[in-house]
Amino acid sequence: MSSHLNKIGFFSSLFARERERERERAQLYTPVNGDCLSLLENTLNIMEEVAHFTEGEFYQVHFDSRAYIDNFYSWPRGHEEEENFLSFVLACLSRTFSTGKYKGQRLIEVGSGPTIHSIISACEYFQEIVQSDFADNNRKEIVKWLKNDWYPIIQHVCAIEGKKPFDVEVNLRQRVKQVLKCDVRLENPFHPHNIDPAECVITSLCLEAACKDLETYRKALRGVATLVRPGGILVMVGVLGQTFYYVNEKRFSCLILSKPNIESILENLGFTIHEFNILPAQDRKKIVSDFQAVFHLVALKSATYT
């Protein structure tokens, strides 16, 4: 009888211990206020975004350069859903360059897209300008700006700076010396060409669209940084917290960035950030894009950084 009771006690104790282990496992994997489940969903979403990220090869085939210009750059306020996006960018670039504080022999723009708006305020102060992009059609559209496609934007910038549009157009025509293919995923973005470092490098809305993850972004920014001569400046325009944008019906990916991400990488590359301007996004339907903010920064490269 006692033997039988001992067996019952043993199995009861074993069952109790097993039940306690189940409770511990449940606590480990059960979300607290949905936080764990939310984290898992976010992780899966990020993995899916990386797996289907629209890199340069996708742009080469699917990016409609003309539609992009018409949708986002046909007038100074930009796309109707992205209120004040473009006017903010143009105003920031004007403040950076129009005083002539930054000047030199060469300016390089990395990832121009099919646009010329980033160099309008700067063109008077640099003797030669190099523009670039990965996609063939984007580089072709840059050349076409000679047909006055950009007059409303040039006119807007000139109104801010008190200049004559004709004079600015002449400067742009004379000083854009090269339109090159670039791939920011390469250590040398202009491979096989070797471009001497410049007094100023601009990159606008390029790196977050070209880099599928933060490590790729970090490497790309390192490659861009090598194009800035010691003591030169890097001017960046980009978006924070964005995952996508549309050109007509075609969806393109964007790497989610934060201000601390960018600051940390630049500091490790020997830059001191002089300005970091942010325009938060307005409440909107988020049909054409989902950015949380647009930013403009100016960073000085250390004269001793190698």
Secondary structure, DSSP 8 states (H G I E B T S, - for coil): -HHHHHHHHHHHHHHHHHHHHHHHHHHHHS-STTHHHHHHHHHHHHHHHHHT---HHHHHHH--HHHHHHHHSSSTT-STTSTTHHHHHHHHHHHHHTTSSS-EEEEEEE--TT--GGGTTTGGGEEEEEEEESSHHHHHHHHHGGGSTTHHHHHHHHHHHT--HHHHHHHHHHHEEEEEE--TTSSSTTTTS----EEEEEEES-HHHH-SSHHHHHHHHHHHHTTEEEEEEEEEEEEES--EEEETTEEEE-----HHHHHHHHHHTTEEEEEEEEEE--S---SSB--SEEEEEEEEE-TT--
